[in-house]
């Protein structure tokens, strides 16, 4: 949706029709960080190869702006790789390959997955999104306004989510209500009057140039940093950064709609909160 919004804005502001796509590509890039893509591609299991094929289909369907980053292991050597598809020929190729000193996945998985791929993100700002999130075209037009909040020492700007899966039944409505409380109401209350809102993880926008040289977007220690996002917020404040929360924009999100999945998520959150209180 961001690419569509940028294309519309560019057209309205007088960018020549033939240059719009090139202009959008210079402003926007979408990097999917799937650290196990290489293993899925080489797997002997048909189901795992099918997952890799689905990722390839996404890459080809959205070849203009979508890239896939993964950890490649070959002869006990590891490398961060960025895959892309040629916009003209449709051919696959590795845009970048960065040798690593070892396996980067040593903690909870998700934090290292984000931090190993952050080097491939272009531009001055970076939004972190989960795979169950999407946006609306009307909200995408507001992103340019959101970036205006990066003034002074502001390093993270957060905003609320809209749970569009709540109409999927009673369990889905329960999960959406839970997310509304934690992802919106609690975030508002921590922002004001408590003034202690740190970093919820998604869909927060980072000052990318700052975070790459100040500990990355996630904390990766196993067990200690179960909630890797808020520890990244602690890190930002301790290093002199500021965090803002905006209410004029939101991002769509789909939650689990099955009882077992929702119950598992609630159990994980409860255990994570208990661990943080103990630590």
Residue pairs with C-beta under 8 A, 6 or more apart in sequence:
1 134
1 135
1 136
1 137
1 139
1 140
2 28
2 30
2 135
2 140
2 143
3 24
3 28
3 30
3 64
3 65
4 137
4 140
5 137
5 140
5 141
5 143
6 23
6 24
6 27
6 28
7 20
7 21
7 24
8 141
9 141
9 144
10 20
10 23
10 24
11 17
11 20
15 23
21 64
24 64
24 65
25 64
25 65
27 123
28 65
29 65
29 67
29 121
29 122
29 123
30 62
30 65
30 66
30 67
31 67
31 68
31 69
31 82
31 117
31 120
31 121
32 55
32 58
32 66
32 67
32 68
32 69
33 69
33 70
33 113
33 114
33 116
33 117
34 40
34 55
34 68
34 69
34 70
34 113
35 69
35 70
35 71
35 104
35 105
35 109
35 112
35 113
35 116
36 70
36 71
37 52
37 55
37 68
37 70
37 83
38 70
38 71
38 72
38 73
38 81
39 48
39 73
40 48
40 49
40 51
40 52
40 55
41 49
41 52
43 49
43 52
55 68
56 92
58 66
59 66
59 67
59 68
59 83
59 84
59 85
59 92
60 85
60 90
63 84
63 85
63 86
63 87
63 90
64 87
67 82
67 83
67 84
67 95
67 120
68 82
68 83
68 84
69 80
69 81
69 82
69 83
69 116
69 117
69 120
70 80
70 81
70 83
71 78
71 79
71 80
71 81
71 100
71 103
71 104
71 105
71 116
72 78
72 79
72 80
72 81
72 97
73 103
77 99
78 99
78 100
78 101
78 102
78 103
78 104
79 97
79 98
79 99
79 100
80 96
80 97
80 98
80 100
80 104
80 116
80 117
80 119
80 120
81 94
81 96
81 97
81 98
82 94
82 95
82 96
82 97
82 117
82 120
83 92
83 93
83 94
83 95
84 92
84 93
84 95
85 91
85 92
85 93
86 92
86 93
96 120
98 119
100 116
104 112
104 115
104 116
105 112
105 113
106 112
106 220
106 222
107 220
107 221
107 222
107 225
108 220
108 222
108 225
108 226
108 228
110 218
110 228
111 216
111 218
111 219
111 220
111 225
111 228
112 218
112 220
114 128
114 216
114 217
114 218
115 216
115 217
115 218
115 220
118 126
118 208
118 211
118 212
118 216
118 217
119 212
121 208
123 208
124 207
124 208
124 209
125 147
125 150
125 205
125 206
125 207
125 208
126 205
126 206
126 208
126 211
126 217
127 203
127 204
127 205
127 206
128 201
128 202
128 203
128 204
128 205
128 206
128 217
129 202
129 203
129 251
130 201
130 202
130 253
132 253
132 254
132 255
133 161
133 202
133 203
133 251
133 252
133 253
133 254
134 251
134 252
134 253
134 254
135 251
135 252
136 252
139 249
139 250
139 251
139 252
142 248
142 249
143 249
145 248
145 249
146 157
146 159
146 205
146 246
146 249
147 205
149 157
149 244
149 246
150 157
150 207
152 242
153 240
153 241
153 242
154 207
154 241
154 242
154 243
154 244
155 206
155 207
155 210
155 211
155 236
155 241
155 242
155 243
156 199
156 204
156 205
156 206
156 207
156 233
156 236
156 241
156 242
156 243
156 244
157 204
157 205
157 243
157 244
157 245
157 246
158 187
158 197
158 199
158 200
158 203
158 204
158 205
158 243
158 244
158 245
158 246
159 203
159 204
159 245
159 246
159 247
159 248
159 249
159 250
159 251
160 183
160 184
160 187
160 188
160 247
160 250
160 251
161 179
161 183
161 184
161 202
161 203
161 250
161 251
161 252
161 253
162 250
162 251
162 252
162 253
163 175
163 176
163 179
163 180
163 183
163 253
163 254
163 255
164 252
164 253
164 254
165 172
165 175
165 176
165 253
165 254
165 255
165 257
166 172
166 173
166 175
166 176
166 177
166 255
167 173
168 257
169 257
171 257
171 258
171 259
171 262
172 255
172 256
172 257
174 262
175 255
175 256
175 257
175 262
175 265
176 255
178 266
179 253
179 255
183 200
183 253
187 197
187 200
187 245
188 245
188 247
190 196
190 197
190 198
191 197
191 245
197 243
197 245
198 230
198 233
198 234
198 236
198 237
198 243
199 229
199 230
199 232
199 233
199 236
199 243
200 229
200 230
201 218
201 228
201 229
201 230
201 232
202 229
202 251
203 251
206 217
207 241
210 241
211 217
211 236
214 235
214 236
214 239
214 241
215 232
215 235
215 239
216 232
217 232
218 225
218 228
218 229
218 231
218 232
219 225
219 228
219 231
219 232
219 235
220 228
223 275
224 279
225 231
226 271
226 272
226 275
226 276
227 272
227 276
230 276
233 243
236 243
237 243
255 262
256 262
256 265
